[in-house]
Amino acid sequence: ATDDSPAVPEHTTVETPTNMSPENKANFLAEKEAIHLILTGIRDDIYSTVDACQTAQEM
């Protein structure tokens, strides 16, 4: 832009699942599922470790 051109106000659009492109929505859903699987797997792993601990079983 030059000094004599009119100013264009900045406009920000928040991308949500309802207004995402199909490609972005597919990536968003895949990432969401991956995060869910990682968090669920960590919980199961921690549970298995504690469950296998003899001291924890005695408590």
Secondary structure, 3 states (H helix, E strand, C coil): CCCCCCCCCCCCCCCCCCCCCHHHHHHHHHHHHHHHHHHHHHHHHHHHHHHHCHHHHHC
